[in-house]
Amino acid sequence: MGNMKRLRVVLDTNVLVAALRSASGASRQLLLALRDGYFTALVSVPLFIEYEATLKRTELLNETRLSLSDIDELLDIVAACCERTAIHYSWRPQLRDPKDEMVLETALNSRADALVTFNRADFETVCANFGVELLSPSQFLERLRKRS
């Protein structure tokens, strides 16, 4: 990676869910790249609580055949690789879905380079207005590959 500045991004919860659902998808590759230090993920306390609540849903645990202990281990790794962002200013309401607000607030308060999500439609206009790049997991993975 040399002296190139690491990209600073916020991962939407749906990226973590997709990483658990598919071992070969871009989202799983992004978690591995995060673990290996190829980018900096930014997280706020409310967003991390959302990660935990979503990943521990019974339906997802049954689907992925993971245990609560497995999820705790994954969350520990993610937490160790993230930079915590304090929410100093609330930008609400900006989005149709109130649950997406914490993702946007984290990106804005941390001055993220990008927000990585599958939910482009809900974020597109707002991210453009605030100058935050909006990328899908595969687009961000491609960006990382070009930088290395």
Order of alpha helices (4+ residues) and beta strands (2+ residues): beta-alpha-alpha-beta-alpha-alpha-alpha-beta-alpha-beta-alpha-beta-alpha
